[in-house]
Amino acid sequence: GTPRTSELTSSRASPTCSDRAPTPAPALLKIWSRTVQHLLSLKELPGSGQRTEPRAIAATQKQQPNKMFAFDISGLALEVAPPDTGRVRLVAVTSGLLEARPHEIGADFPDRVARGVWLRACSGGGGGNGDAQAYLNDVFDALQDPSDGRGDGGELRVAAALLSGARKSEKLAAAFEVLGPDALDLNGVARLLRAALASIAFATDATDISQAINREAASLAEDVCANAEDQNEITFDDFGNWYNSRGFELAPWLELLDLTKWPVDGRGELQDESDEEEEDEETASRAVVAFEVATDDGTTQDDDGQVLVLRAAFSLQAVGRLRDLVMGSGLGDCDASVLCGHAARAATAAGRLDRRAFASVIAAFAPDEASAERHAPFLHYLYGAFVRDEQLGPDAAEVAAGLSLLCAGSKSSKLAVAWELFADGDKWDGALSRRGLWRYVRSFLA
C-alpha cells in the first residue's frame, strides 16, 4: 500500500534499577528477568503492499549489494548501508533514547541550546559511548547557528527523536507539536525536514552534506506548502496528505525515521507500517540486546532518580566474540552442573576460588592447550568481575553461576543449577534469603 503517517499508541518503557547491596531493587529484578531471556540462552542472541522505491535503489542494489538505499539529496547521493543500521541502533541504545518517546526527548530544552546541554540530555547518565558522542556532535554542528554557536531547541528535539524506538508517524506528530504546535508555516516545515534529514544523514558515512541538507529541506518545504489548501498554515494532516500523494517519491528517506526500516542483511525493501505487526519475530532478530543498570548515588532519591552508570549493548560483533569464546573455551560443550561441580571442588573451605584454582577449572574444559591460552585472558577478566575483596577472592558459587551462561543447556536449566548454589544452611527449604537472591542476580549481571 501507499506510505502513510498514522498515530501510534504502543509504548515500551525501559525501567531503570538500583543495585543496593544486599537488597535487590524490584526494578533491577524486572530488568534482569527481561534480559536473561536473551543472555542465558545463547541461541536467542541477535545475529542470526508495494511502495515506490527511492531514487537509484535498483541500480545500487545490482552494482553494490551492500549499499541498499541511495537518496538524491539536492544533487548529492546519500547512501545508507547495513553497517549504518548497526551504528544508528547502537547509538540509540547507548544514548539512552531508544526507549524514550519522541515528545519526552529534550522536553526541558530552552529555545537556544548550548552544545553541552544537548550532549548531556542525549547521552543519559552513563554518557553514551564514542559513536554516540561523535554522532550527536555531527548533528549539532549541522543545526547550530554560527552566530552564537547554539542550536534551535525545537530542531534539536526533532533530530534526537530519530533515536527513539517509536514509529515514523509518532515522531512526525511530535515534531509538529514541538515546532507548531497547531500548524507550521514555510519556515517551520523547512526546519522540520532539515532536522529530520540531518539526523538520518549523519548516522551514515556522509561528509560535506550540510549545505545539501539545507537546500533539500527548503525545496521540499516549498512543495509541501504549494500543495496545501492554506499555504501559510500546514497541519499534520496536510503533511500526511502531501506524503501520501507525492512526498513518498520526493522524500523517501522519511521512512528511515522508523529505525525498523533501515536496511539489514541484504534487504532493500522499505516496509509498510501495516506489515510490522506480522514481522515482530524478524524485527526482534535484528535488535541489539541491551539493558540498563543504575546505582545508589548516596542521595535519598527513589529508584527513578538514581544515576545511570551502565548501559550495555550487544552488537553483532560482540555476539561473534561471545560465540567464539563459548566454543573455543570448551564450556559450550559441558552442562552448567558440571562446571559448578568443578568450581565447588576447587574452592577453599570458606567457599572462595583463588585465581590459581580458577585457572585449573577452566583448563579442564579447554579442547587443547592452544585454545586454553587464547581464551584464558578473557576468562580471567570475567573472573575479576566477581572479586569484591582482593584478599579473600571471589565467591566460588557466584563465579560458577555467572560462567554458567557460557555452558550448554537452556536458560531454565542454568537458572535451576545456579539457584541451588546459593542454598542457605543444611536445612535449606528451596527458598533464597534476601542476600542470596541479590548474589544470584548479581552473578548473571556481572
C-alpha positions in Angstrom: 0.0 0.0 0.0 0.9 3.6 -0.1 3.0 5.1 2.7 1.0 6.7 5.5 1.6 8.6 8.7 -0.7 7.1 11.3 -0.9 7.9 15.0 0.8 5.3 17.2 -0.2 4.2 20.7 2.3 1.5 21.5 4.8 2.2 24.3 7.8 0.4 25.5 9.2 2.0 28.6 12.5 0.6 29.9 12.8 0.6 33.7 15.9 1.7 35.5 17.0 0.0 38.6 19.2 0.3 41.7 21.8 -2.2 42.9 21.7 -1.6 46.6 23.6 -4.5 48.0 22.5 -6.6 49.7 18.9 -5.6 49.0 17.9 -6.0 45.3 15.7 -3.3 44.0 12.4 -4.5 42.3 13.3 -2.6 39.1 16.6 -4.5 39.0 14.8 -7.8 39.1 12.5 -6.6 36.3 15.4 -5.7 34.0 17.3 -8.8 34.8 14.3 -11.1 34.2 13.8 -9.5 30.8 17.5 -9.5 29.8 18.2 -13.1 31.0 15.7 -14.3 28.4 18.2 -13.5 25.8 21.5 -13.9 27.5 21.1 -17.3 29.3 20.0 -18.9 26.1 22.8 -18.1 23.5 20.6 -19.1 20.6 18.4 -16.1 21.3 21.2 -13.5 20.8 20.9 -11.3 17.7 22.8 -12.3 14.6 21.4 -14.7 13.4 1.8 -3.8 -0.2 4.2 -2.3 -2.8 6.0 1.0 -2.3 7.7 3.2 -4.9 11.4 2.6 -4.5 13.7 5.5 -3.5 15.6 7.0 -6.4 18.6 4.9 -7.6 17.9 2.0 -5.3 17.5 -0.6 -8.0 20.8 0.2 -9.8 22.6 0.5 -6.5 21.5 -3.0 -5.4 22.8 -4.6 -8.6 26.2 -2.9 -8.6 26.9 -2.6 -4.9 24.7 -5.0 -2.9 26.0 -3.7 0.4 24.7 -0.2 -0.3 21.0 -0.8 0.0 19.4 2.6 -0.2 20.5 5.6 -2.2 18.8 9.0 -1.9 19.3 12.1 -4.1 19.8 15.0 -1.6 19.9 18.2 -3.7 22.3 16.6 -6.2 24.4 14.6 -3.7 24.0 10.9 -3.2 23.2 9.8 0.4 23.8 6.0 0.7 22.5 4.0 3.6 24.1 0.6 4.1 23.6 -2.2 6.6 26.7 -1.1 8.7 24.9 2.3 9.1 21.9 0.4 10.6 24.1 -1.2 13.2 25.7 2.1 14.0 22.4 4.0 14.5 20.9 1.3 16.6 23.9 1.1 18.8 23.9 4.9 19.2 20.2 4.7 20.0 20.8 2.2 22.8 23.9 3.8 24.3 22.5 7.3 24.2 19.5 6.1 26.2 17.0 7.4 23.7 15.8 4.1 22.2 13.2 3.6 24.9 12.1 7.2 25.1 9.0 8.6 23.5 9.6 11.4 20.9 7.7 14.0 22.9 9.8 13.3 26.0 13.2 13.9 24.4 14.6 17.3 25.1 11.3 18.4 26.8 13.2 20.9 29.0 15.3 22.4 26.2 15.4 26.2 26.1 14.8 28.0 22.8 18.6 28.2 22.3 20.6 25.1 23.3 24.3 25.0 24.0 26.3 22.0 22.9 27.0 20.8 26.4 23.3 20.8 27.3 22.5 18.9 24.1 25.1 16.3 24.7 24.1 15.7 28.4 20.5 15.5 27.5 21.0 12.9 24.8 23.8 10.9 26.4 22.0 9.8 29.6 23.7 9.5 33.0 26.1 7.0 31.5 27.5 9.4 29.0 26.9 7.2 25.9 29.9 5.9 24.0 32.3 7.2 21.3 29.9 6.5 18.4 27.1 8.3 20.2 29.2 11.3 21.1 30.5 11.6 17.5 27.0 11.3 16.0 25.5 13.8 18.4 28.3 16.3 17.8 27.8 16.0 14.0 24.1 16.6 14.2 24.6 19.6 16.5 27.2 21.0 14.0 24.7 20.7 11.2 21.9 22.5 13.1 23.8 25.1 15.1 23.6 28.9 14.4 27.1 30.1 13.5 26.4 33.5 15.1 26.2 32.2 18.6 27.3 28.5 18.4 23.9 27.3 19.7 21.2 25.2 18.2 17.5 25.7 18.0 15.8 23.7 20.8 12.9 22.6 18.6 15.1 21.4 15.7 17.4 19.5 18.1 14.4 17.8 19.6 13.1 16.7 16.2 16.6 15.4 15.3 17.1 13.5 18.5 13.7 11.8 18.0 15.2 9.6 15.3 16.9 7.6 18.1 13.6 6.7 19.7 12.1 3.3 19.0 8.8 4.8 18.1 7.4 4.7 14.5 7.7 7.4 11.9 4.2 8.8 12.4 4.7 9.3 16.1 7.9 11.1 15.5 6.4 13.4 12.9 3.4 14.1 15.1 5.7 15.1 17.9 7.7 17.3 15.6 4.6 19.2 14.7 3.8 19.7 18.4 7.3 20.9 19.1 7.6 23.3 16.2 3.9 24.3 15.9 2.1 23.4 17.9 -1.0 23.7 15.8 0.4 24.4 12.3 3.7 25.3 10.6 4.5 27.9 8.0 7.0 27.5 5.2 10.0 28.1 7.5 8.6 25.7 10.1 8.2 22.9 7.6 11.7 23.5 6.3 13.1 23.3 9.9 11.3 20.0 10.5 12.6 18.5 7.3 16.1 19.9 7.9 16.3 18.4 11.4 14.9 15.0 10.3 17.3 14.7 7.3 20.3 15.8 9.4 19.6 13.1 12.0 19.5 10.4 9.2 22.4 11.7 7.1 24.9 11.9 10.0 24.1 8.3 11.0 25.8 7.3 7.7 29.3 8.0 6.5 28.1 11.1 4.6 30.5 14.0 4.6 30.2 17.7 3.4 26.4 17.3 3.2 25.2 20.1 5.5 24.5 22.6 2.7 22.8 19.9 0.6 20.5 19.1 3.6 19.6 22.8 3.8 18.8 23.1 0.1 16.8 19.9 0.1 14.7 20.8 3.1 13.9 24.3 1.7 12.9 22.8 -1.7 10.7 20.1 -0.2 9.1 22.7 2.2 8.0 24.8 -0.8 6.5 21.7 -2.4 4.6 20.8 0.8 3.1 24.4 1.0 2.4 24.6 -2.7 0.1 21.5 -2.4 -1.7 22.5 0.7 -5.1 24.3 0.9 -3.6 27.0 3.2 0.0 27.6 2.2 0.7 29.6 5.3 -0.6 27.0 7.8 0.4 23.4 7.3 -1.1 21.0 9.7 0.0 17.5 10.5 -2.9 16.2 8.3 -1.8 18.4 5.5 1.7 17.0 5.7 0.3 13.4 5.8 -1.7 14.1 2.7 1.3 15.5 0.9 3.4 12.5 1.8 0.8 10.0 0.7 0.2 11.7 -2.6 3.7 12.7 -3.7 6.1 13.1 -0.7 6.9 9.4 -0.6 8.5 9.8 -4.0 10.2 13.2 -3.3 11.4 12.4 0.2 11.6 8.6 0.6 14.2 9.0 3.2 11.5 10.0 5.7 10.7 6.2 6.0 14.0 5.9 7.9 12.6 7.9 10.8 11.4 4.4 11.8 14.5 2.5 12.9 13.0 -0.8 11.8 13.1 0.4 8.2 16.8 0.7 7.9 18.5 -1.9 5.6 19.6 -5.2 7.2 21.2 -8.3 5.9 20.9 -7.7 2.2 17.3 -6.4 2.3 16.5 -3.4 0.2 12.7 -3.0 0.7 11.1 -0.2 2.6 8.4 -1.8 4.7 4.9 -0.6 5.1 3.9 0.1 8.7 1.0 -2.2 8.3 3.4 -5.1 7.8 5.3 -4.5 11.0 3.0 -6.4 13.3 3.4 -9.5 11.1 7.2 -9.2 11.3 7.7 -9.0 15.1 9.9 -12.1 15.1 12.1 -10.8 12.3 12.5 -7.4 13.9 13.4 -8.9 17.2 16.2 -10.9 15.5 17.7 -7.6 14.3 17.5 -5.8 17.6 20.5 -5.0 19.7 20.2 -6.8 23.1 20.5 -4.1 25.7 19.7 -3.3 29.3 20.3 -0.6 31.8 21.6 -0.7 35.4 21.6 2.2 37.9 23.4 2.6 41.2 22.7 4.2 44.5 24.5 7.5 44.3 24.2 8.3 48.0 21.2 10.5 47.7 17.7 10.0 49.2 16.1 9.8 45.7 14.0 6.9 44.8 15.0 4.4 42.1 13.7 6.6 39.3 16.1 9.3 40.5 19.2 7.3 40.7 22.2 8.0 38.4 22.6 5.7 35.4 26.0 4.2 35.3 25.8 1.3 32.8 24.0 0.8 29.6 25.2 -2.5 28.0 24.6 -3.1 24.3 25.5 -6.3 22.5 26.2 -5.7 18.8 26.6 -8.4 16.1 30.4 -8.2 16.6 30.1 -8.7 20.3 27.9 -11.8 19.7 30.5 -13.2 17.4 33.2 -12.8 20.0 30.9 -14.4 22.6 30.2 -17.4 20.4 34.0 -17.8 19.7 34.6 -17.8 23.5 31.8 -20.3 24.2 33.1 -22.8 21.6 36.8 -22.2 21.9 36.9 -22.4 25.7 35.1 -25.8 25.7 32.4 -24.5 28.1 29.8 -24.6 25.3 30.1 -28.4 25.3 29.6 -29.0 29.0 26.5 -28.7 31.2 26.3 -26.0 33.8 26.1 -28.5 36.6 29.5 -30.0 35.5 31.2 -26.5 35.7 29.6 -25.8 39.0 30.9 -29.2 40.4 34.5 -28.4 39.2 34.3 -25.0 40.8 33.0 -26.4 44.1 35.8 -28.9 44.3 38.4 -26.3 43.6 37.1 -23.9 46.2 38.5 -23.4 49.7 36.7 -24.4 52.8 35.3 -20.9 53.0 33.9 -21.2 49.6 36.4 -18.9 47.9 38.1 -19.5 44.5 41.5 -18.0 44.1 43.0 -17.2 40.7 45.2 -20.4 40.5 42.2 -22.6 41.3 40.1 -20.8 38.7 42.8 -21.4 36.1 42.7 -25.1 36.8 38.9 -25.2 36.5 38.8 -23.5 33.0 41.8 -25.5 31.8 39.8 -28.7 32.5 37.3 -27.8 29.7 39.7 -26.4 27.1 39.8 -28.7 24.0 43.6 -28.2 23.6 46.5 -26.1 25.0 46.3 -23.5 22.3 42.6 -22.8 22.9 43.3 -22.6 26.6 46.0 -20.0 26.1 43.9 -18.0 23.6 40.8 -17.7 25.8 42.3 -17.6 29.3 42.9 -13.8 29.3 39.2 -13.0 28.8 38.0 -15.7 31.2 40.3 -14.3 33.8 38.9 -10.8 33.0 35.4 -12.2 33.7 36.8 -13.8 36.9 37.9 -10.3 38.0 34.3 -9.0 37.8 33.4 -11.2 40.8 36.3 -10.0 43.0 34.9 -7.7 45.7 37.8 -8.3 48.1 41.3 -8.9 46.7 42.5 -10.7 49.8 39.5 -13.1 50.1 39.0 -13.7 46.4 35.6 -14.2 44.8 32.8 -16.4 46.0 33.0 -19.8 44.1 29.3 -20.0 43.8 29.0 -16.6 42.2 31.8 -17.3 39.7 30.2 -20.6 38.7 26.7 -19.1 38.4 28.0 -16.3 36.2 30.1 -18.5 33.9 27.3 -21.0 33.6 26.0 -18.6 31.0 28.7 -19.9 28.7 27.7 -23.5 29.2 25.4 -25.8 27.2 21.7 -26.1 28.1 18.6 -24.0 28.3 18.2 -20.9 30.4 15.8 -22.8 32.7 18.5 -25.5 33.4 21.1 -22.8 34.1 18.8 -20.9 36.4 17.9 -24.1 38.3 21.6 -25.1 38.8 22.6 -21.6 39.9 19.7 -21.4 42.3 21.0 -24.4 44.3 24.5 -22.8 44.6 23.1 -20.2 46.9 21.4 -22.6 49.4 21.5 -21.2 52.9 22.4 -23.8 55.5 21.9 -27.5 55.9 18.1 -27.3 56.3 17.5 -25.3 53.1 13.9 -25.3 52.1 14.5 -24.2 48.5 14.0 -20.5 49.1 16.7 -17.9 48.9 17.3 -15.3 51.5 17.3 -11.7 50.5 21.1 -11.6 50.3 21.1 -15.0 48.5 18.8 -13.5 45.9 21.0 -10.5 45.5 24.0 -12.7 44.9 22.1 -14.8 42.5 21.0 -11.8 40.4 24.4 -10.1 40.6 26.2 -13.2 39.3 24.3 -13.1 36.0 24.5 -9.4 35.6 28.3 -9.4 36.2 
